[in-house]
Amino acid sequence: MPLNSASQDSQTLPRVTVHFAITLDGKVSTPNHTPAQFTSANDKKRLLEVRSENDAVMVAKGTLQTDRMSLGLPDQMLRNERLRRGASEEPLRVIVSATGDIGLDLPIFQNPGAPIVLYTTTRMLSWKRAELESKVAIYEAGKDQVDLLYVLSHLFSRYQVRAVVCEGGPTLVRSLAKVDLIDRIALTIAAKLFGGRSAPSLTGLPGDFLPASRHFQLVNHEIGDNEFYLTYEHEVCTRRTLL
Ligand SMILES: NC(=O)c1ccc[n+]([C@@H]2O[C@H](COP(=O)([O-])OP(=O)(O)OC[C@H]3O[C@@H](n4cnc5c(N)ncnc54)[C@H](OP(=O)(O)O)[C@@H]3O)[C@@H](O)[C@H]2O)c1
């Protein structure tokens, strides 16, 4: 039974949108895992628009490091729009890393912006915690892997997050899909082929099947700049009132 739909009270978890760009052959990255910059300027604008519609933006360590993201809203108009509707100027920035082994030199820690929250495990070394603590609120959410159900319910109750967008990476998306916590998928299909056995798809490199297939409904499609923009909602999610 899906955790985020039927068995779990939807009022206690934020809505989770996964926002990704993929190629025609379903790749989200080049074989060398180089930064995901294969879409148009229009797509990058849309990414920020979707980010601004959410209370929090979440990424895992791999993407944070590879894409050197700050997870902010550089566009002042988007920030003003948030303030007008009574939201914080920028969404809360959320990082997921079981080891917590994250370099303090990354742009996210160097640029001003919304508060940063890190969900990690008991595996995080104490010296690393001490190093990051002045920049980040750190929470232990598991022993080996980060418990994403805990993360979402903590974001809901502690930070009043009602909608979160996950911008990567595929390992984190796979973890969310495994426990059926994805409500919505926003996909940009780029008119490119990458090939590559070691280039990940939306759920990472080929591996085990998910415990069950997850079903989505196409609810919106747009064409622009030689790209397709698709929005899917979890089939159960479409039958309930979204937050
Ligand atoms: N096309 C797109 O839209 C798009 C979007 C995002 C990323 N990407 C690409 O994807 C590639 C990165 O892929 P990736 O799979 O390596 O990145 P990832 O999912 O961002 O990072 C993987 C790491 O995140 C942590 N992590 C993920 N799920 C976790 C969980 N449930 N519990 C605890 N820790 C968890 C682990 O860090 P620890 O080792 O510290 O435990 C893991 O090693 C890059 O090339 C990036 O450009 C593409």
The ligand as an SDF file (V2000), in Angstrom:
LIG
                    3D

 48 52  0  0  0  0  0  0  0  0999 V2000
   18.9550   15.5320  -15.4960 N   0  0  0  0  0  0  0  0  0  0  0  0
   18.6120   15.9920  -14.3350 C   0  0  0  0  0  0  0  0  0  0  0  0
   17.5760   16.6650  -14.2170 O   0  0  0  0  0  0  0  0  0  0  0  0
   19.4560   15.7150  -13.1290 C   0  0  0  0  0  0  0  0  0  0  0  0
   19.0080   16.1000  -11.8650 C   0  0  0  0  0  0  0  0  0  0  0  0
   19.8180   15.8230  -10.7720 C   0  0  0  0  0  0  0  0  0  0  0  0
   21.0240   15.1610  -10.9320 C   0  0  0  0  0  0  0  0  0  0  0  0
   21.4090   14.7930  -12.1610 N   0  0  0  0  0  0  0  0  0  0  0  0
   22.6980   14.1180  -12.3670 C   0  0  0  0  0  0  0  0  0  0  0  0
   22.7590   12.9370  -11.6010 O   0  0  0  0  0  0  0  0  0  0  0  0
   24.1300   12.6740  -11.3000 C   0  0  0  0  0  0  0  0  0  0  0  0
   24.2870   12.3500   -9.8190 C   0  0  0  0  0  0  0  0  0  0  0  0
   23.6640   11.1330   -9.5440 O   0  0  0  0  0  0  0  0  0  0  0  0
   23.7740   10.3770   -8.1550 P   0  0  0  0  0  0  0  0  0  0  0  0
   22.8290    9.2490   -8.1810 O   0  0  0  0  0  0  0  0  0  0  0  0
   25.1990   10.1240   -7.8510 O   0  0  0  0  0  0  0  0  0  0  0  0
   23.3300   11.5410   -7.1810 O   0  0  0  0  0  0  0  0  0  0  0  0
   22.4640   11.7860   -5.8990 P   0  0  0  0  0  0  0  0  0  0  0  0
   21.2500   10.9770   -5.7750 O   0  0  0  0  0  0  0  0  0  0  0  0
   22.3170   13.2660   -5.9110 O   0  0  0  0  0  0  0  0  0  0  0  0
   23.5050   11.4470   -4.7570 O   0  0  0  0  0  0  0  0  0  0  0  0
   23.7960   10.1730   -4.2960 C   0  0  0  0  0  0  0  0  0  0  0  0
   24.2860   10.3100   -2.8750 C   0  0  0  0  0  0  0  0  0  0  0  0
   23.2890   10.9920   -2.1140 O   0  0  0  0  0  0  0  0  0  0  0  0
   23.0900   10.3740   -0.8760 C   0  0  0  0  0  0  0  0  0  0  0  0
   21.7740    9.7230   -0.8640 N   0  0  0  0  0  0  0  0  0  0  0  0
   20.8840    9.5740   -1.8580 C   0  0  0  0  0  0  0  0  0  0  0  0
   19.7750    8.9400   -1.4150 N   0  0  0  0  0  0  0  0  0  0  0  0
   19.9880    8.7110   -0.1140 C   0  0  0  0  0  0  0  0  0  0  0  0
   19.2190    8.0990    0.9140 C   0  0  0  0  0  0  0  0  0  0  0  0
   17.9950    7.5910    0.7300 N   0  0  0  0  0  0  0  0  0  0  0  0
   19.7520    8.0190    2.1440 N   0  0  0  0  0  0  0  0  0  0  0  0
   20.9780    8.5220    2.3850 C   0  0  0  0  0  0  0  0  0  0  0  0
   21.7510    9.1180    1.4620 N   0  0  0  0  0  0  0  0  0  0  0  0
   21.2540    9.2090    0.2300 C   0  0  0  0  0  0  0  0  0  0  0  0
   24.2430    9.4090   -0.7220 C   0  0  0  0  0  0  0  0  0  0  0  0
   25.2970   10.1970   -0.1970 O   0  0  0  0  0  0  0  0  0  0  0  0
   26.3650    9.6490    0.8750 P   0  0  0  0  0  0  0  0  0  0  0  0
   27.3430    8.8520    0.0720 O   0  0  0  0  0  0  0  0  0  0  0  0
   26.9510   10.8430    1.4940 O   0  0  0  0  0  0  0  0  0  0  0  0
   25.6440    8.8280    1.8480 O   0  0  0  0  0  0  0  0  0  0  0  0
   24.5110    9.0060   -2.1640 C   0  0  0  0  0  0  0  0  0  0  0  0
   25.8270    8.5490   -2.3760 O   0  0  0  0  0  0  0  0  0  0  0  0
   24.9120   13.9000  -11.6980 C   0  0  0  0  0  0  0  0  0  0  0  0
   25.5690   13.6660  -12.9020 O   0  0  0  0  0  0  0  0  0  0  0  0
   23.8480   14.9560  -11.8830 C   0  0  0  0  0  0  0  0  0  0  0  0
   24.2140   15.9140  -12.8400 O   0  0  0  0  0  0  0  0  0  0  0  0
   20.6510   15.0390  -13.2650 C   0  0  0  0  0  0  0  0  0  0  0  0
  1  2  1  0
  2  3  2  0
  2  4  1  0
  4  5  1  0
  4 48  2  0
  5  6  2  0
  6  7  1  0
  7  8  2  0
  8  9  1  0
  8 48  1  0
  9 10  1  0
  9 46  1  0
 10 11  1  0
 11 12  1  0
 11 44  1  0
 12 13  1  0
 13 14  1  0
 14 15  2  0
 14 16  1  0
 14 17  1  0
 17 18  1  0
 18 19  2  0
 18 20  1  0
 18 21  1  0
 21 22  1  0
 22 23  1  0
 23 24  1  0
 23 42  1  0
 24 25  1  0
 25 26  1  0
 25 36  1  0
 26 27  1  0
 26 35  1  0
 27 28  2  0
 28 29  1  0
 29 30  1  0
 29 35  2  0
 30 31  1  0
 30 32  2  0
 32 33  1  0
 33 34  2  0
 34 35  1  0
 36 37  1  0
 36 42  1  0
 37 38  1  0
 38 39  2  0
 38 40  1  0
 38 41  1  0
 42 43  1  0
 44 45  1  0
 44 46  1  0
 46 47  1  0
M  CHG  2   8   1  16  -1
M  END
$$$$
